[in-house]
Amino acid sequence: MELRCPLDHVFLIIKVEIKDVNIDIMVQLIKKDSDEEKNFIKLLRKGIMCLNTSAITDKDNLQAIIIQMASVFEDP
């Protein structure tokens, strides 16, 4: 007596290649409500407040402001 039923699905086969490459990931954290967080936020606010957004008259001026803003977030 056969107790197994015929398969009602098709097997899915996925090939995943694993290469010999190491990807290093570094996560930097600032503890919430710490003095370090407060100082970081102060520096960001100061940097953003120094941006002169009144000169956005064309695409080139906008691009310059965006680059300045990016530098505020990269290196406060």
N, C-alpha and C positions, 0 to 999 in steps of 0.2 A: 504494500500500500504506500503510495507516494503522498507525503504530508506537505511537501513544498509546492507553492503555487508558481506559475511562470512569472518572470520579472515583468513589471508594468512600467519600467523606466529604462533609460539608456544611461550607461556609465559615462561620466564626465571625466576626462583626463586632462590635467593641466600640467604643463612642463614649466618648472621654474628653475632657471639657471642661477647657480650661486657662483659668483666670481671671487677670485682671490684679491679683493680690494677692501681695505679698511676705511670706513668713513667715521672720522672723529667728530663727535658732537659735543659742544660745550654750552652749558646753560648757565646764565648768570642771573642770580636772583637778588632782590633787595627785600628784606623782611618788611612786612606790612607794619605801618605805624612806627618804624624805627627812625632814629635820627638820620641815618643814611638816606632813607626814602624822603624825608622832609627836605633835606639839603638838595637831593636830586630834583625834586619838584620845583624848589625855589630857582635852581639854575635853569631849568626848562622855561619857567615863566619869564625869567629875566631875559633869556635869549629870544623868546617869542615876542616879548614886548618891545625889543629893540628893532624888530623888523619894520621897515618902512613900507607899508602896504599902500600908501597913497600914490605911489608911482606906477601902479599897475595900469598902464595905458595900452599895452600891446602884448603880443605873445612873448617877445623877448624879455620884457620886464617881468612878466609873470614867471617865466622860466628862471630868472635870476632870483626871485623871491623864493621859489620852490627849492632851489639849490641852497640858499641861505638857511631855510627852515630845516632842510635835511641835515645840514651841518650842526644845527642846534641839537637835534636828536642823536646824532652820532657822537658828538664830543662835548658834552655839557661841562 
